[in-house]
Amino acid sequence: MAQLPPITISTLDLARLEALLEHQPDSDALRRLEHELDRANVIEPGAMPDNIVTMNSRISFTMAGSNKTMTKTLCYPRDMDGAKDKISVLAPIGSALLGLSVGHSIEWPGPNGKMLQVTITAVDYQPERAGDY
């Protein structure tokens, strides 16, 4: 795996995600998310730069090998309602997106084991920027 880009998460997202992880069965995806949380720069929500992917952010990104831009909201599993515009933080690509900033790319194992490269192109909505904690 290529060198991982720096990530930033809020203290609030960290606390919520740690509580969520306590009740999840062990899996590769869970361990990768735990690793991401361990390596993250953690800051207060009010200090979050507006170009960072946080929980409940609506983001646009591209996948290597595709010229298609996707827009999804990164959410908690409880908020998944079958909408195609949502992605769970527990999904392989969801945990890869968390904490990235616009312009950063990350290579991450997909659900079938194939490596995916994702590049953040925009943070269209971020709860911290909107004051919605």
A tleap script that builds the chain and sets N, CA, C and O, in Angstrom:
source leaprc.protein.ff14SB
mol = sequence {
  NMET ALA GLN LEU PRO PRO ILE THR ILE SER
  THR LEU ASP LEU ALA ARG LEU GLU ALA LEU
  LEU GLU HIE GLN PRO ASP SER ASP ALA LEU
  ARG ARG LEU GLU HIE GLU LEU ASP ARG ALA
  ASN VAL ILE GLU PRO GLY ALA MET PRO ASP
  ASN ILE VAL THR MET ASN SER ARG ILE SER
  PHE THR MET ALA GLY SER ASN LYS THR MET
  THR LYS THR LEU CYS TYR PRO ARG ASP MET
  ASP GLY ALA LYS ASP LYS ILE SER VAL LEU
  ALA PRO ILE GLY SER ALA LEU LEU GLY LEU
  SER VAL GLY HIE SER ILE GLU TRP PRO GLY
  PRO ASN GLY LYS MET LEU GLN VAL THR ILE
  THR ALA VAL ASP TYR GLN PRO GLU ARG ALA
  GLY ASP CTYR
}
set mol.1.N position { 0.852 -1.183 0.000 }
set mol.1.CA position { 0.000 0.000 0.000 }
set mol.1.C position { 0.888 1.233 0.000 }
set mol.1.O position { 1.901 1.275 0.698 }
set mol.2.N position { 0.515 2.222 -0.771 }
set mol.2.CA position { 1.264 3.471 -0.848 }
set mol.2.C position { 1.203 4.195 0.493 }
set mol.2.O position { 0.383 3.875 1.353 }
set mol.3.N position { 2.090 5.179 0.651 }
set mol.3.CA position { 2.080 5.973 1.873 }
set mol.3.C position { 0.717 6.637 2.044 }
set mol.3.O position { 0.156 7.186 1.095 }
set mol.4.N position { 0.200 6.580 3.256 }
set mol.4.CA position { -1.121 7.136 3.531 }
set mol.4.C position { -1.044 8.643 3.720 }
set mol.4.O position { -0.110 9.137 4.354 }
set mol.5.N position { -2.006 9.379 3.184 }
set mol.5.CA position { -2.031 10.833 3.368 }
set mol.5.C position { -2.432 11.162 4.811 }
set mol.5.O position { -3.041 10.337 5.491 }
set mol.6.N position { -2.093 12.355 5.270 }
set mol.6.CA position { -2.510 12.741 6.623 }
set mol.6.C position { -4.032 12.869 6.689 }
set mol.6.O position { -4.682 13.230 5.709 }
set mol.7.N position { -4.580 12.569 7.856 }
set mol.7.CA position { -6.017 12.727 8.050 }
set mol.7.C position { -6.273 13.496 9.340 }
set mol.7.O position { -5.464 13.476 10.268 }
set mol.8.N position { -7.409 14.169 9.375 }
set mol.8.CA position { -7.823 14.957 10.529 }
set mol.8.C position { -9.264 14.608 10.851 }
set mol.8.O position { -10.115 14.564 9.963 }
set mol.9.N position { -9.534 14.361 12.124 }
set mol.9.CA position { -10.900 14.111 12.561 }
set mol.9.C position { -11.177 14.948 13.801 }
set mol.9.O position { -10.257 15.396 14.485 }
set mol.10.N position { -12.452 15.147 14.077 }
set mol.10.CA position { -12.827 15.943 15.247 }
set mol.10.C position { -12.908 15.060 16.492 }
set mol.10.O position { -13.083 13.845 16.403 }
set mol.11.N position { -12.779 15.692 17.633 }
set mol.11.CA position { -12.913 14.970 18.895 }
set mol.11.C position { -14.302 14.341 19.002 }
set mol.11.O position { -14.451 13.249 19.550 }
set mol.12.N position { -15.303 15.019 18.485 }
set mol.12.CA position { -16.669 14.518 18.535 }
set mol.12.C position { -16.832 13.284 17.648 }
set mol.12.O position { -17.418 12.290 18.077 }
set mol.13.N position { -16.323 13.337 16.420 }
set mol.13.CA position { -16.385 12.163 15.538 }
set mol.13.C position { -15.610 11.001 16.147 }
set mol.13.O position { -16.065 9.858 16.090 }
set mol.14.N position { -14.447 11.276 16.730 }
set mol.14.CA position { -13.646 10.217 17.336 }
set mol.14.C position { -14.429 9.527 18.451 }
set mol.14.O position { -14.475 8.298 18.501 }
set mol.15.N position { -15.036 10.290 19.332 }
set mol.15.CA position { -15.793 9.703 20.445 }
set mol.15.C position { -16.965 8.868 19.922 }
set mol.15.O position { -17.204 7.762 20.409 }
set mol.16.N position { -17.689 9.389 18.940 }
set mol.16.CA position { -18.834 8.657 18.387 }
set mol.16.C position { -18.391 7.376 17.672 }
set mol.16.O position { -19.034 6.334 17.799 }
set mol.17.N position { -17.298 7.460 16.928 }
set mol.17.CA position { -16.818 6.287 16.206 }
set mol.17.C position { -16.259 5.232 17.159 }
set mol.17.O position { -16.474 4.038 16.951 }
set mol.18.N position { -15.555 5.653 18.187 }
set mol.18.CA position { -15.044 4.681 19.164 }
set mol.18.C position { -16.202 3.960 19.845 }
set mol.18.O position { -16.128 2.750 20.061 }
set mol.19.N position { -17.268 4.677 20.186 }
set mol.19.CA position { -18.451 4.041 20.789 }
set mol.19.C position { -19.086 3.057 19.807 }
set mol.19.O position { -19.499 1.969 20.206 }
set mol.20.N position { -19.166 3.425 18.544 }
set mol.20.CA position { -19.722 2.547 17.517 }
set mol.20.C position { -18.891 1.274 17.378 }
set mol.20.O position { -19.441 0.176 17.296 }
set mol.21.N position { -17.578 1.420 17.352 }
set mol.21.CA position { -16.696 0.280 17.127 }
set mol.21.C position { -16.747 -0.736 18.261 }
set mol.21.O position { -16.489 -1.920 18.043 }
set mol.22.N position { -17.074 -0.290 19.457 }
set mol.22.CA position { -17.158 -1.200 20.602 }
set mol.22.C position { -18.225 -2.268 20.390 }
set mol.22.O position { -18.155 -3.338 20.996 }
set mol.23.N position { -19.212 -1.994 19.538 }
set mol.23.CA position { -20.345 -2.898 19.365 }
set mol.23.C position { -20.363 -3.586 18.000 }
set mol.23.O position { -21.389 -4.119 17.577 }
set mol.24.N position { -19.221 -3.568 17.319 }
set mol.24.CA position { -19.141 -4.177 15.994 }
set mol.24.C position { -18.339 -5.471 16.057 }
set mol.24.O position { -17.379 -5.562 16.822 }
set mol.25.N position { -18.716 -6.473 15.264 }
set mol.25.CA position { -17.909 -7.693 15.203 }
set mol.25.C position { -16.572 -7.401 14.508 }
set mol.25.O position { -16.487 -6.525 13.647 }
set mol.26.N position { -15.565 -8.125 14.884 }
set mol.26.CA position { -14.238 -7.935 14.306 }
set mol.26.C position { -14.261 -8.241 12.810 }
set mol.26.O position { -14.879 -9.211 12.371 }
set mol.27.N position { -13.582 -7.404 12.043 }
set mol.27.CA position { -13.455 -7.611 10.600 }
set mol.27.C position { -12.250 -6.820 10.111 }
set mol.27.O position { -11.711 -5.978 10.829 }
set mol.28.N position { -11.836 -7.102 8.879 }
set mol.28.CA position { -10.733 -6.341 8.287 }
set mol.28.C position { -11.106 -4.868 8.168 }
set mol.28.O position { -10.288 -3.995 8.460 }
set mol.29.N position { -12.337 -4.587 7.741 }
set mol.29.CA position { -12.780 -3.202 7.582 }
set mol.29.C position { -12.760 -2.472 8.917 }
set mol.29.O position { -12.367 -1.307 8.983 }
set mol.30.N position { -13.177 -3.139 9.969 }
set mol.30.CA position { -13.175 -2.542 11.302 }
set mol.30.C position { -11.747 -2.236 11.751 }
set mol.30.O position { -11.482 -1.161 12.291 }
set mol.31.N position { -10.836 -3.165 11.533 }
set mol.31.CA position { -9.436 -2.933 11.927 }
set mol.31.C position { -8.817 -1.784 11.130 }
set mol.31.O position { -8.030 -1.010 11.675 }
set mol.32.N position { -9.167 -1.664 9.843 }
set mol.32.CA position { -8.637 -0.552 9.051 }
set mol.32.C position { -9.166 0.784 9.573 }
set mol.32.O position { -8.418 1.759 9.643 }
set mol.33.N position { -10.450 0.839 9.939 }
set mol.33.CA position { -10.994 2.071 10.508 }
set mol.33.C position { -10.316 2.389 11.841 }
set mol.33.O position { -9.982 3.545 12.100 }
set mol.34.N position { -10.114 1.397 12.674 }
set mol.34.CA position { -9.420 1.620 13.948 }
set mol.34.C position { -8.014 2.174 13.708 }
set mol.34.O position { -7.564 3.074 14.417 }
set mol.35.N position { -7.330 1.631 12.710 }
set mol.35.CA position { -5.985 2.126 12.368 }
set mol.35.C position { -6.048 3.588 11.927 }
set mol.35.O position { -5.203 4.397 12.313 }
set mol.36.N position { -7.051 3.920 11.118 }
set mol.36.CA position { -7.200 5.308 10.677 }
set mol.36.C position { -7.428 6.238 11.876 }
set mol.36.O position { -6.849 7.323 11.938 }
set mol.37.N position { -8.259 5.822 12.813 }
set mol.37.CA position { -8.516 6.645 13.999 }
set mol.37.C position { -7.238 6.819 14.818 }
set mol.37.O position { -6.977 7.897 15.354 }
set mol.38.N position { -6.446 5.754 14.911 }
set mol.38.CA position { -5.198 5.813 15.684 }
set mol.38.C position { -4.181 6.775 15.080 }
set mol.38.O position { -3.421 7.411 15.810 }
set mol.39.N position { -4.161 6.888 13.755 }
set mol.39.CA position { -3.147 7.735 13.113 }
set mol.39.C position { -3.629 9.162 12.854 }
set mol.39.O position { -2.855 10.002 12.395 }
set mol.40.N position { -4.879 9.439 13.139 }
set mol.40.CA position { -5.469 10.739 12.813 }
set mol.40.C position { -4.971 11.860 13.710 }
set mol.40.O position { -4.658 11.651 14.882 }
set mol.41.N position { -4.905 13.052 13.134 }
set mol.41.CA position { -4.723 14.282 13.883 }
set mol.41.C position { -6.111 14.636 14.401 }
set mol.41.O position { -7.034 14.806 13.605 }
set mol.42.N position { -6.279 14.750 15.715 }
set mol.42.CA position { -7.595 14.972 16.312 }
set mol.42.C position { -7.681 16.408 16.817 }
set mol.42.O position { -6.831 16.862 17.583 }
set mol.43.N position { -8.732 17.122 16.371 }
set mol.43.CA position { -8.910 18.515 16.769 }
set mol.43.C position { -10.365 18.765 17.179 }
set mol.43.O position { -11.246 17.947 16.913 }
set mol.44.N position { -10.594 19.885 17.818 }
set mol.44.CA position { -11.943 20.262 18.223 }
set mol.44.C position { -12.791 20.566 16.981 }
set mol.44.O position { -12.268 21.060 15.982 }
set mol.45.N position { -14.093 20.275 17.038 }
set mol.45.CA position { -14.947 20.510 15.873 }
set mol.45.C position { -14.898 21.949 15.352 }
set mol.45.O position { -14.904 22.163 14.140 }
set mol.46.N position { -14.851 22.922 16.239 }
set mol.46.CA position { -14.832 24.319 15.818 }
set mol.46.C position { -13.562 24.730 15.098 }
set mol.46.O position { -13.534 25.761 14.426 }
set mol.47.N position { -12.507 23.929 15.235 }
set mol.47.CA position { -11.231 24.225 14.583 }
set mol.47.C position { -11.045 23.454 13.272 }
set mol.47.O position { -9.992 23.541 12.640 }
set mol.48.N position { -12.068 22.702 12.872 }
set mol.48.CA position { -11.955 21.852 11.692 }
set mol.48.C position { -11.884 22.696 10.414 }
set mol.48.O position { -12.785 23.493 10.152 }
set mol.49.N position { -10.815 22.527 9.614 }
set mol.49.CA position { -10.772 23.212 8.314 }
set mol.49.C position { -11.948 22.763 7.450 }
set mol.49.O position { -12.389 21.618 7.550 }
set mol.50.N position { -12.452 23.650 6.609 }
set mol.50.CA position { -13.662 23.341 5.848 }
set mol.50.C position { -13.442 22.448 4.633 }
set mol.50.O position { -14.393 22.150 3.911 }
set mol.51.N position { -12.205 22.017 4.394 }
set mol.51.CA position { -11.922 21.149 3.252 }
set mol.51.C position { -11.660 19.696 3.670 }
set mol.51.O position { -11.131 18.912 2.883 }
set mol.52.N position { -12.027 19.339 4.900 }
set mol.52.CA position { -11.791 18.005 5.451 }
set mol.52.C position { -13.092 17.208 5.450 }
set mol.52.O position { -14.157 17.749 5.746 }
set mol.53.N position { -13.001 15.928 5.119 }
set mol.53.CA position { -14.157 15.026 5.152 }
set mol.53.C position { -14.384 14.585 6.597 }
set mol.53.O position { -13.548 13.901 7.187 }
set mol.54.N position { -15.520 14.984 7.155 }
set mol.54.CA position { -15.910 14.572 8.497 }
set mol.54.C position { -17.179 13.726 8.391 }
set mol.54.O position { -17.763 13.603 7.315 }
set mol.55.N position { -17.591 13.159 9.489 }
set mol.55.CA position { -18.831 12.388 9.483 }
set mol.55.C position { -19.988 13.298 9.087 }
set mol.55.O position { -20.064 14.452 9.508 }
set mol.56.N position { -20.873 12.763 8.280 }
set mol.56.CA position { -22.051 13.461 7.748 }
set mol.56.C position { -21.715 14.545 6.726 }
set mol.56.O position { -22.563 15.369 6.384 }
set mol.57.N position { -20.470 14.537 6.239 }
set mol.57.CA position { -20.108 15.448 5.149 }
set mol.57.C position { -20.625 14.884 3.829 }
set mol.57.O position { -20.655 13.671 3.625 }
set mol.58.N position { -21.029 15.782 2.945 }
set mol.58.CA position { -21.372 15.408 1.571 }
set mol.58.C position { -20.153 15.752 0.726 }
set mol.58.O position { -19.731 16.907 0.663 }
set mol.59.N position { -19.600 14.747 0.086 }
set mol.59.CA position { -18.333 14.922 -0.612 }
set mol.59.C position { -18.421 14.438 -2.048 }
set mol.59.O position { -19.234 13.578 -2.391 }
set mol.60.N position { -17.572 15.007 -2.867 }
set mol.60.CA position { -17.422 14.555 -4.248 }
set mol.60.C position { -16.027 13.953 -4.365 }
set mol.60.O position { -15.059 14.484 -3.820 }
set mol.61.N position { -15.940 12.835 -5.084 }
set mol.61.CA position { -14.656 12.160 -5.241 }
set mol.61.C position { -14.641 11.387 -6.549 }
set mol.61.O position { -15.682 11.086 -7.132 }
set mol.62.N position { -13.430 11.077 -6.990 }
set mol.62.CA position { -13.250 10.263 -8.187 }
set mol.62.C position { -12.489 9.003 -7.808 }
set mol.62.O position { -11.736 8.970 -6.835 }
set mol.63.N position { -12.709 7.977 -8.603 }
set mol.63.CA position { -11.985 6.722 -8.438 }
set mol.63.C position { -11.000 6.623 -9.594 }
set mol.63.O position { -11.351 6.930 -10.734 }
set mol.64.N position { -9.771 6.198 -9.313 }
set mol.64.CA position { -8.774 6.033 -10.369 }
set mol.64.C position { -9.318 5.082 -11.428 }
set mol.64.O position { -9.967 4.086 -11.108 }
set mol.65.N position { -9.050 5.397 -12.680 }
set mol.65.CA position { -9.520 4.571 -13.781 }
set mol.65.C position { -10.918 4.938 -14.246 }
set mol.65.O position { -11.452 4.332 -15.175 }
set mol.66.N position { -11.509 5.934 -13.595 }
set mol.66.CA position { -12.851 6.374 -13.983 }
set mol.66.C position { -12.834 7.890 -14.065 }
set mol.66.O position { -12.203 8.550 -13.240 }
set mol.67.N position { -13.509 8.437 -15.035 }
set mol.67.CA position { -13.587 9.898 -15.111 }
set mol.67.C position { -14.891 10.397 -14.500 }
set mol.67.O position { -15.271 11.556 -14.668 }
set mol.68.N position { -15.565 9.503 -13.792 }
set mol.68.CA position { -16.847 9.825 -13.177 }
set mol.68.C position { -16.629 10.362 -11.752 }
set mol.68.O position { -15.887 9.782 -10.960 }
set mol.69.N position { -17.295 11.483 -11.452 }
set mol.69.CA position { -17.270 12.025 -10.099 }
set mol.69.C position { -18.511 11.535 -9.371 }
set mol.69.O position { -19.624 11.620 -9.890 }
set mol.70.N position { -18.309 11.021 -8.168 }
set mol.70.CA position { -19.413 10.557 -7.336 }
set mol.70.C position { -19.597 11.530 -6.181 }
set mol.70.O position { -18.629 12.110 -5.689 }
set mol.71.N position { -20.826 11.704 -5.757 }
set mol.71.CA position { -21.124 12.538 -4.599 }
set mol.71.C position { -21.900 11.681 -3.615 }
set mol.71.O position { -22.942 11.117 -3.948 }
set mol.72.N position { -21.371 11.591 -2.379 }
set mol.72.CA position { -21.970 10.754 -1.343 }
set mol.72.C position { -21.880 11.483 -0.006 }
set mol.72.O position { -21.053 12.375 0.181 }
set mol.73.N position { -22.746 11.083 0.914 }
set mol.73.CA position { -22.680 11.560 2.287 }
set mol.73.C position { -22.091 10.442 3.131 }
set mol.73.O position { -22.595 9.319 3.116 }
set mol.74.N position { -21.027 10.742 3.865 }
set mol.74.CA position { -20.389 9.772 4.749 }
set mol.74.C position { -21.190 9.712 6.043 }
set mol.74.O position { -21.295 10.708 6.759 }
set mol.75.N position { -21.756 8.544 6.343 }
set mol.75.CA position { -22.642 8.487 7.505 }
set mol.75.C position { -22.388 7.263 8.379 }
set mol.75.O position { -21.657 6.342 8.016 }
set mol.76.N position { -23.015 7.295 9.529 }
set mol.76.CA position { -22.978 6.181 10.464 }
set mol.76.C position { -23.904 5.082 9.952 }
set mol.76.O position { -24.864 5.373 9.238 }
set mol.77.N position { -23.635 3.836 10.300 }
set mol.77.CA position { -24.486 2.735 9.817 }
set mol.77.C position { -25.968 2.935 10.150 }
set mol.77.O position { -26.826 2.555 9.353 }
set mol.78.N position { -26.280 3.511 11.281 }
set mol.78.CA position { -27.685 3.701 11.676 }
set mol.78.C position { -28.426 4.657 10.730 }
set mol.78.O position { -29.654 4.638 10.659 }
set mol.79.N position { -27.668 5.494 10.006 }
set mol.79.CA position { -28.268 6.469 9.096 }
set mol.79.C position { -28.407 5.951 7.668 }
set mol.79.O position { -28.930 6.645 6.796 }
set mol.80.N position { -27.940 4.737 7.437 }
set mol.80.CA position { -28.067 4.149 6.109 }
set mol.80.C position { -29.528 3.756 5.905 }
set mol.80.O position { -30.089 3.004 6.702 }
set mol.81.N position { -30.132 4.257 4.853 }
set mol.81.CA position { -31.549 3.987 4.608 }
set mol.81.C position { -31.782 3.462 3.194 }
set mol.81.O position { -32.896 3.508 2.673 }
set mol.82.N position { -30.724 2.970 2.594 }
set mol.82.CA position { -30.840 2.448 1.243 }
set mol.82.C position { -30.647 3.485 0.151 }
set mol.82.O position { -30.636 3.153 -1.034 }
set mol.83.N position { -30.494 4.754 0.553 }
set mol.83.CA position { -30.280 5.810 -0.431 }
set mol.83.C position { -28.922 5.605 -1.104 }
set mol.83.O position { -27.930 5.305 -0.439 }
set mol.84.N position { -28.889 5.768 -2.414 }
set mol.84.CA position { -27.651 5.553 -3.165 }
set mol.84.C position { -26.625 6.655 -2.945 }
set mol.84.O position { -25.462 6.503 -3.319 }
set mol.85.N position { -27.046 7.764 -2.342 }
set mol.85.CA position { -26.111 8.867 -2.142 }
set mol.85.C position { -25.465 8.850 -0.756 }
set mol.85.O position { -24.891 9.852 -0.331 }
set mol.86.N position { -25.553 7.719 -0.048 }
set mol.86.CA position { -24.934 7.588 1.266 }
set mol.86.C position { -23.935 6.447 1.254 }
set mol.86.O position { -24.092 5.461 0.534 }
set mol.87.N position { -22.902 6.607 2.071 }
set mol.87.CA position { -21.921 5.543 2.238 }
set mol.87.C position { -21.583 5.439 3.719 }
set mol.87.O position { -21.335 6.449 4.377 }
set mol.88.N position { -21.573 4.229 4.233 }
set mol.88.CA position { -21.289 3.999 5.647 }
set mol.88.C position { -19.794 4.116 5.918 }
set mol.88.O position { -18.962 3.706 5.109 }
set mol.89.N position { -19.480 4.678 7.060 }
set mol.89.CA position { -18.087 4.761 7.479 }
set mol.89.C position { -17.495 3.363 7.691 }
set mol.89.O position { -16.275 3.203 7.685 }
set mol.90.N position { -18.347 2.356 7.879 }
set mol.90.CA position { -17.863 0.985 8.046 }
set mol.90.C position { -17.632 0.273 6.717 }
set mol.90.O position { -17.041 -0.807 6.689 }
set mol.91.N position { -18.092 0.868 5.615 }
set mol.91.CA position { -17.788 0.309 4.293 }
set mol.91.C position { -16.316 0.593 3.997 }
set mol.91.O position { -15.785 1.610 4.443 }
set mol.92.N position { -15.653 -0.288 3.255 }
set mol.92.CA position { -14.228 -0.050 2.989 }
set mol.92.C position { -13.935 1.348 2.441 }
set mol.92.O position { -13.000 2.002 2.902 }
set mol.93.N position { -14.700 1.805 1.487 }
set mol.93.CA position { -14.434 3.126 0.913 }
set mol.93.C position { -14.799 4.231 1.900 }
set mol.93.O position { -14.183 5.296 1.888 }
set mol.94.N position { -15.791 3.991 2.753 }
set mol.94.CA position { -16.189 4.983 3.745 }
set mol.94.C position { -15.076 5.292 4.733 }
set mol.94.O position { -14.797 6.455 5.026 }
set mol.95.N position { -14.439 4.240 5.245 }
set mol.95.CA position { -13.355 4.477 6.198 }
set mol.95.C position { -12.148 5.110 5.518 }
set mol.95.O position { -11.364 5.800 6.170 }
set mol.96.N position { -11.990 4.884 4.215 }
set mol.96.CA position { -10.888 5.511 3.481 }
set mol.96.C position { -11.105 7.010 3.322 }
set mol.96.O position { -10.144 7.779 3.339 }
set mol.97.N position { -12.357 7.432 3.167 }
set mol.97.CA position { -12.660 8.849 2.932 }
set mol.97.C position { -12.508 9.710 4.188 }
set mol.97.O position { -12.132 10.879 4.099 }
set mol.98.N position { -12.796 9.143 5.336 }
set mol.98.CA position { -12.803 9.893 6.591 }
set mol.98.C position { -11.474 10.607 6.839 }
set mol.98.O position { -10.408 9.991 6.822 }
set mol.99.N position { -11.559 11.910 7.068 }
set mol.99.CA position { -10.392 12.687 7.457 }
set mol.99.C position { -9.538 13.223 6.331 }
set mol.99.O position { -8.623 14.011 6.570 }
set mol.100.N position { -9.822 12.809 5.096 }
set mol.100.CA position { -9.052 13.317 3.956 }
set mol.100.C position { -9.439 14.760 3.658 }
set mol.100.O position { -10.528 15.211 4.011 }
set mol.101.N position { -8.540 15.470 3.010 }
set mol.101.CA position { -8.853 16.831 2.587 }
set mol.101.C position { -8.935 16.884 1.068 }
set mol.101.O position { -8.439 15.995 0.375 }
set mol.102.N position { -9.563 17.929 0.565 }
set mol.102.CA position { -9.719 18.117 -0.875 }
set mol.102.C position { -8.343 18.053 -1.544 }
set mol.102.O position { -7.389 18.695 -1.104 }
set mol.103.N position { -8.268 17.269 -2.607 }
set mol.103.CA position { -7.025 17.103 -3.358 }
set mol.103.C position { -6.228 15.879 -2.952 }
set mol.103.O position { -5.366 15.425 -3.704 }
set mol.104.N position { -6.503 15.337 -1.773 }
set mol.104.CA position { -5.773 14.143 -1.338 }
set mol.104.C position { -6.358 12.890 -1.953 }
set mol.104.O position { -7.555 12.799 -2.226 }
set mol.105.N position { -5.478 11.927 -2.162 }
set mol.105.CA position { -5.857 10.610 -2.672 }
set mol.105.C position { -5.421 9.556 -1.672 }
set mol.105.O position { -4.474 9.749 -0.910 }
set mol.106.N position { -6.128 8.439 -1.690 }
set mol.106.CA position { -5.740 7.313 -0.851 }
set mol.106.C position { -5.999 6.036 -1.616 }
set mol.106.O position { -6.982 5.925 -2.349 }
set mol.107.N position { -5.112 5.075 -1.441 }
set mol.107.CA position { -5.286 3.752 -2.012 }
set mol.107.C position { -5.775 2.854 -0.893 }
set mol.107.O position { -5.192 2.832 0.191 }
set mol.108.N position { -6.852 2.107 -1.153 }
set mol.108.CA position { -7.534 1.386 -0.080 }
set mol.108.C position { -8.117 0.088 -0.620 }
set mol.108.O position { -8.614 0.058 -1.745 }
set mol.109.N position { -8.063 -0.990 0.170 }
set mol.109.CA position { -8.664 -2.243 -0.303 }
set mol.109.C position { -10.186 -2.126 -0.433 }
set mol.109.O position { -10.867 -1.687 0.494 }
set mol.110.N position { -10.699 -2.520 -1.577 }
set mol.110.CA position { -12.146 -2.509 -1.803 }
set mol.110.C position { -12.789 -3.766 -1.252 }
set mol.110.O position { -12.101 -4.622 -0.697 }
set mol.111.N position { -14.097 -3.889 -1.399 }
set mol.111.CA position { -14.819 -5.030 -0.847 }
set mol.111.C position { -14.393 -6.375 -1.437 }
set mol.111.O position { -14.542 -7.410 -0.788 }
set mol.112.N position { -13.873 -6.365 -2.645 }
set mol.112.CA position { -13.438 -7.616 -3.279 }
set mol.112.C position { -11.923 -7.827 -3.156 }
set mol.112.O position { -11.371 -8.731 -3.783 }
set mol.113.N position { -11.257 -6.999 -2.353 }
set mol.113.CA position { -9.818 -7.118 -2.158 }
set mol.113.C position { -8.997 -6.327 -3.161 }
set mol.113.O position { -7.794 -6.147 -2.972 }
set mol.114.N position { -9.630 -5.855 -4.221 }
set mol.114.CA position { -8.931 -5.064 -5.236 }
set mol.114.C position { -8.638 -3.679 -4.657 }
set mol.114.O position { -9.479 -3.094 -3.975 }
set mol.115.N position { -7.448 -3.166 -4.933 }
set mol.115.CA position { -7.073 -1.854 -4.428 }
set mol.115.C position { -7.785 -0.771 -5.232 }
set mol.115.O position { -7.835 -0.821 -6.461 }
set mol.116.N position { -8.331 0.203 -4.516 }
set mol.116.CA position { -9.026 1.336 -5.114 }
set mol.116.C position { -8.267 2.609 -4.769 }
set mol.116.O position { -7.758 2.744 -3.656 }
set mol.117.N position { -8.188 3.532 -5.699 }
set mol.117.CA position { -7.603 4.834 -5.409 }
set mol.117.C position { -8.694 5.880 -5.539 }
set mol.117.O position { -9.335 6.016 -6.581 }
set mol.118.N position { -8.887 6.618 -4.451 }
set mol.118.CA position { -9.941 7.615 -4.361 }
set mol.118.C position { -9.296 8.978 -4.191 }
set mol.118.O position { -8.336 9.118 -3.433 }
set mol.119.N position { -9.814 9.990 -4.890 }
set mol.119.CA position { -9.343 11.365 -4.758 }
set mol.119.C position { -10.522 12.259 -4.405 }
set mol.119.O position { -11.542 12.255 -5.094 }
set mol.120.N position { -10.376 13.025 -3.331 }
set mol.120.CA position { -11.419 13.954 -2.904 }
set mol.120.C position { -11.357 15.182 -3.797 }
set mol.120.O position { -10.306 15.810 -3.923 }
set mol.121.N position { -12.485 15.526 -4.419 }
set mol.121.CA position { -12.522 16.700 -5.293 }
set mol.121.C position { -13.244 17.886 -4.651 }
set mol.121.O position { -12.979 19.035 -5.005 }
set mol.122.N position { -14.154 17.618 -3.709 }
set mol.122.CA position { -14.872 18.721 -3.043 }
set mol.122.C position { -15.540 18.226 -1.768 }
set mol.122.O position { -15.966 17.074 -1.684 }
set mol.123.N position { -15.627 19.101 -0.787 }
set mol.123.CA position { -16.465 18.880 0.391 }
set mol.123.C position { -17.624 19.854 0.213 }
set mol.123.O position { -17.512 21.045 0.505 }
set mol.124.N position { -18.737 19.315 -0.274 }
set mol.124.CA position { -19.884 20.146 -0.621 }
set mol.124.C position { -20.641 20.626 0.618 }
set mol.124.O position { -21.204 21.721 0.626 }
set mol.125.N position { -20.649 19.807 1.652 }
set mol.125.CA position { -21.286 20.163 2.925 }
set mol.125.C position { -20.474 19.505 4.028 }
set mol.125.O position { -20.106 18.334 3.934 }
set mol.126.N position { -20.204 20.266 5.059 }
set mol.126.CA position { -19.500 19.741 6.225 }
set mol.126.C position { -20.237 20.252 7.467 }
set mol.126.O position { -20.407 21.462 7.617 }
set mol.127.N position { -20.678 19.359 8.360 }
set mol.127.CA position { -21.419 19.800 9.548 }
set mol.127.C position { -20.676 20.840 10.376 }
set mol.127.O position { -21.288 21.789 10.866 }
set mol.128.N position { -19.392 20.680 10.536 }
set mol.128.CA position { -18.615 21.638 11.348 }
set mol.128.C position { -18.652 23.017 10.733 }
set mol.128.O position { -18.801 24.010 11.445 }
set mol.129.N position { -18.518 23.095 9.426 }
set mol.129.CA position { -18.561 24.377 8.725 }
set mol.129.C position { -19.941 25.037 8.898 }
set mol.129.O position { -20.056 26.258 8.995 }
set mol.130.N position { -20.987 24.185 8.934 }
set mol.130.CA position { -22.352 24.693 9.074 }
set mol.130.C position { -22.744 24.917 10.542 }
set mol.130.O position { -23.834 25.416 10.821 }
set mol.131.N position { -21.858 24.550 11.482 }
set mol.131.CA position { -22.167 24.687 12.899 }
set mol.131.C position { -23.168 23.650 13.378 }
set mol.131.O position { -23.843 23.857 14.387 }
set mol.132.N position { -23.269 22.533 12.661 }
set mol.132.CA position { -24.218 21.472 12.965 }
set mol.132.C position { -23.480 20.287 13.569 }
set mol.132.O position { -23.087 19.360 12.861 }
set mol.133.N position { -23.297 20.326 14.885 }
set mol.133.CA position { -22.538 19.269 15.559 }
set mol.133.C position { -23.448 18.158 16.021 }
set mol.133.O position { -22.981 17.182 16.609 }
savepdb mol mol.pdb
quit
